Amino acid sequence: MQYCTAGGPELRRDGASTGFPRKAGCSAHKLRCEPALARIRLEPRLIPTGRVSCGAAEPCCSYHPTLRDPSYLRRFLAAKLSRPEDDVYVSLAVQAQDTSSSGETMLDVIEVKPMENKELVDAASLAESVSKTGHAAVYGILFDTAKADVKPESDATLKEIAKLLQQDAKLKLYVVGHTDNQGMQDANMDLSMRRANAVILALTSKYGVAAARLKALGDGSSAPVASNDSEDGRAKNRRVELVKQ
């Protein structure tokens, strides 16, 4: 396992390649990898590089014709940049033939950001829905597959439900769990009830909602709002509903 190898291209600060050394005398052109990466705060990540010595690399893949040509020199690099706002991962592959100073560069940059909860609702919209239709579908309460533990990412939505109940002291709700149609119906009924109870537990223990104002129900997959034939439809069916008592 190597970070980088001798005989590869020297990298400029902007990440571009300065060209490939010829096979002869390649030890004088070692890739100054770690110092260069440190200057731009990139951390090398361990990746396999095939042959470590200079010269032709062993063929490894077939998705690109030249990758099976033993006359090509190849070097690979993977690195990570840690930033307060996000992390950035960089994958760099460079290759050239022994007889040429030109070559190909393949660069991938991935910026990792926290997942946004696009299903977040507020107390006002929940109150409006309950007032007009008698119920409100909530998608911002998250669970792992086949589990009934409320995930921490659900806190913002739970806070809005608690606010809804605080703003209307007379309001009592059924908390109804719903699933898609994957798996056995009996298991889905049980899962939906356990999830409804988990939501009530979170509301009463973390947000001070009186337990007498909430009652858990589990409908499993018996009340879909979309077709279960597609993933988008199944995602809509996996929900918690607040129903006015």
N, C-alpha and C positions, 0 to 999 in steps of 0.2 A: 504494500500500500504506500502511495506517495502523494504528496501535495502537488508536486510538479517535478519535471525532470530536466536533466541537462540536454542541451541541443535543441531546445524549443525556441520560439521567438522571444525577443525581449519586448516587454510591454511598456508602452508609454503611460503617463498618468491618466490620460483620457481613455485608456483601455485598448487603443489601436495597436496593431502589430507593426514592428519595425522591419519585418522580413525574416526569412529563415536562413540560418547558417548552412553552409554546405557540409557535407559529411566529413570532409577533411578538416582537421583542426577544430572540431565542434566543441571540445572541452574548453576552449577560450571564450565560448559564447553561451555560457551557462545562463539559464533563465533566472534573473534576479527577482524571484517571485515574492518571497516573504517580506523583504524590505519595501518593495514597491507597494505591496498590498497594505502594509502597515501605515504607509503615508496617507492612504485614503481610507484607513480604518476598516479594511476588508479582512475578515478572518478566514484563512484557508480551511477547507473542509476535506476530510479524508475521502479519497475516491481511488478506485483501481485505475492504473494507467497502462497495463500491459507491460511491454519491455521497458526497462529503465534506461538501458544504454542508448547511445546515439545511433542513428542509422534508421533503417526501415523498421517500422512497427509491425507487429503481427496483425493480420487481418482479424477484425472483430465483429463486424456487422455487415449486413447486405442491403440495407435500405438505400444506400447511396453507392453507385458503382465503384467510385474510387476507394471506398473504404475496404475493398477486398484486393486492392492493388498493392503488392508488397513494395513497390518503388516509392511509395509515399511515406514521408515522415509525418508523424502525428503526435500532438501533445494535447493534454486535457487539463482543465483547471475548474474547480468549483470553490466558491467563496461566499461568505455571508457578511453583510453590512448591518450592524445593529444601530438603530436610530430611535430616539424617544417616540417619534410618531409612528414608526413601523419598522419592519425588518425587510432587507432586500437580499435576495439570493441571486448569484451570478454563476452561470455555467458557460465556459468558453472552450471551444474545440478549434484547433488550427491544424492545417495540413498543407504540405507542398511536396512536389517530387524532388528527388535528389538533384536533378538536372535543371531545376528552375528556382529562381528567387521569388517568384510569385506563388500565391497559394489561395486557400479558402479559409474563411473565418466563420464559425457558427457560434452565435452569441444568444443566450437566453437570459433575460432579466425578469425576476418575479418579485413583485412588491406584495408583502403580506400585510393585510389590514384587518382589524377586528370586524367580525361579521355584524352588519347592521340588522337590527330587528325591525324589519319593514312592517310588521304586523302590530306594532305598538299602537294602542288606542288611549284616549284620555277619558276622564270621568264624564266630561260633558257629552261626548259622543255616545258613551254607554248609556247615560241617562236618557238621551234623546231616543235611542233605539228601544230601550225598555218601555218608555212612555208610549211610543207609537205602535210598537209591534208586540210588546209583552215579553220580549227576550232580546238578547244580544249575543252574537257569536264572537268568541275571543280566540285569536290564533297566537297571541304572544306569550302563552303559557307553554313552556317547552319540556318535553320528556325524552329520554333515550328510548330507542325502539324496545317495545315489550316491557318497559319499566314504568313505575309509578312515582318515582322520585322527581319532584319539581326541580328543574335546573336553575342555577343562580341567574341565568340570563332572563328569567321570568320576573325578576323583582320589580322592574319598572311597571309592568302590566299589573301585577298584584297590588302595587301601590295605588294605581288608578282605580282599581276595583274597591279598595278600602276607602278611597276618597269619595267614590260614588255613594257608599253606604253611610259615610260620615255626613254627607250633604243632605241625605234624606233619612232621618232617624226612624221613620216608619217602614222603610222598605225592607222586605224579606225576600230572599232569593233561593231558588233551587240552583244548585251548581251541578250541571249535567255533563258527564263525560261522554265523548263520542269517539269512535275509531273508524278506520276504513274496513274493508271486508277481507283483508288478508288474515289468514289463520282461521281457527275454529271459532264459531259464534259464541260458544260458552266461555271460551278464554277471553274473547273481546268484551263480553258483558262484564266479566270479572275485572278486567283491566280498566275499563271505563269507570267502574264504580270506585276502584282503588285510586284512580287519578282524581276523581271528584273529591274523595275524602282527603287526598293529599293537598289539594287546593284549599279546602276548608281549614285544614290544619295550619297551612302557611298563613292564611288570613287571620286566624284567631291567635296564633302564637307570635307572629312577627308584627302584625299591624293592629292588634287589639280589637278585632271585630268580635262581637258577641256571638257565641256558637249558636244561640237560639234563633239567630236571624238567617241561618244558612242550613240547607238540607241537601245531602248528596244523593244523586241519582246516576245510574249508568245505563246508557242506551246502546252500547256496543256499536254495531254497524247498522242498526235498524232504522236510523233516521238520516240518510245521506242528503247532502245539499248539492251534490254533483255526482257524475258518473264515476264509478270505481274502476273503469276500464283504462284510465290514464293516470300517470303519477300526479299530474296537476289536480285532477279530480279527487284522488285519494288524499292529497294534502289538504284540500278544502274540507274533507270529511273528518279529518283528525283535528278535533277542536274541543273547546270547553264552551258551553253555553250558560248564560245567566238568564234564568226564567223567573219572572215575577210570581211570587206565591199568591 
